[in-house]
Amino acid sequence: MYSYLVMVVNLLFRAFSTLILVYCLMSWFVRPYTSLYRAYLFLAEIVEPLIYPFRKITGGFAQSTGIDFAPWLTLMFFSVAQNALYLILRSIFL
């Protein structure tokens, strides 16, 4: 039971991290009226609610410098949350 739960949690965190990375890469290359733009908008609907709280923390830094650290902060948060959840599950089941 424990190993399956850990696998599912790791899979979810890895999937969301991959979606964030793909979204960031697509934001550099995909432009409106291209064939991938609809996929980019679909990813935005999934990823932006996760990134938005960190975008509020960084404030106007991205607007003043052109560099948005919110996706990076989201990935760092996911890493910490994944490790914390692993430790919690380990303490419950072992």
C-alpha positions as CSV (number, residue, x, y, z in Angstrom):
1,M,0.0,0.0,0.0
2,Y,2.7,2.4,1.0
3,S,4.8,1.9,-2.1
4,Y,1.8,2.4,-4.4
5,L,0.9,5.6,-2.7
6,V,4.4,6.9,-2.9
7,M,4.5,6.0,-6.6
8,V,1.2,7.8,-7.3
9,V,2.4,10.9,-5.4
10,N,5.7,11.0,-7.2
11,L,4.0,10.5,-10.6
12,L,1.6,13.5,-9.9
13,F,4.5,15.8,-8.8
14,R,6.6,14.7,-11.8
15,A,3.6,15.2,-14.2
16,F,2.9,18.7,-12.9
17,S,6.6,19.6,-13.0
18,T,6.8,18.5,-16.6
19,L,3.7,20.5,-17.5
20,I,5.3,23.6,-16.0
21,L,8.5,23.1,-17.9
22,V,6.7,22.5,-21.2
23,Y,4.5,25.5,-20.6
24,C,7.6,27.7,-20.0
25,L,9.3,26.4,-23.1
26,M,6.2,26.9,-25.2
27,S,5.9,30.5,-23.9
28,W,9.2,31.3,-25.6
29,F,8.4,29.7,-29.0
30,V,4.7,29.4,-29.6
31,R,3.0,32.5,-31.0
32,P,-0.6,33.2,-31.7
33,Y,-2.1,31.9,-34.9
34,T,0.3,28.9,-35.0
35,S,-0.8,25.3,-34.8
36,L,0.5,24.8,-31.2
37,Y,-1.2,27.9,-29.8
38,R,-4.3,26.0,-28.7
39,A,-2.2,23.4,-26.8
40,Y,-0.3,26.3,-25.2
41,L,-3.7,27.8,-24.0
42,F,-4.8,24.5,-22.7
43,L,-1.6,24.1,-20.7
44,A,-2.0,27.7,-19.4
45,E,-5.4,26.7,-18.0
46,I,-3.8,23.9,-16.1
47,V,-0.5,25.5,-15.0
48,E,-1.3,29.2,-14.4
49,P,-3.4,28.5,-11.2
50,L,-0.3,26.7,-9.8
51,I,2.1,29.5,-10.8
52,Y,-0.1,32.5,-9.9
53,P,0.5,32.5,-6.1
54,F,4.2,32.7,-6.7
55,R,3.8,35.4,-9.3
56,K,2.1,37.5,-6.6
57,I,5.1,36.9,-4.4
58,T,7.6,38.1,-7.0
59,G,5.5,41.1,-7.6
60,G,6.6,43.4,-10.4
61,F,10.0,41.9,-10.7
62,A,9.1,40.1,-14.0
63,Q,7.7,43.3,-15.4
64,S,10.7,45.4,-14.5
65,T,13.4,42.8,-15.6
66,G,11.5,40.6,-18.1
67,I,12.5,37.5,-16.1
68,D,9.7,35.6,-14.4
69,F,10.9,33.5,-11.5
70,A,7.4,32.3,-10.6
71,P,7.7,29.0,-12.5
72,W,11.0,28.3,-10.9
73,L,9.6,29.0,-7.4
74,T,6.7,26.7,-8.2
75,L,9.0,23.9,-9.1
76,M,11.1,24.5,-5.9
77,F,7.9,24.5,-3.8
78,F,6.8,21.2,-5.5
79,S,10.1,19.7,-4.7
80,V,9.9,20.6,-1.0
81,A,6.2,19.5,-0.8
82,Q,7.0,16.2,-2.4
83,N,9.8,15.5,0.1
84,A,7.6,16.6,3.0
85,L,4.7,14.4,1.8
86,Y,7.1,11.5,1.4
87,L,8.2,11.9,5.0
88,I,4.7,12.2,6.3
89,L,3.6,9.0,4.4
90,R,6.7,7.2,5.6
91,S,5.9,8.1,9.3
92,I,2.3,7.0,8.9
93,F,2.8,3.7,7.2
94,L,6.2,2.6,8.5
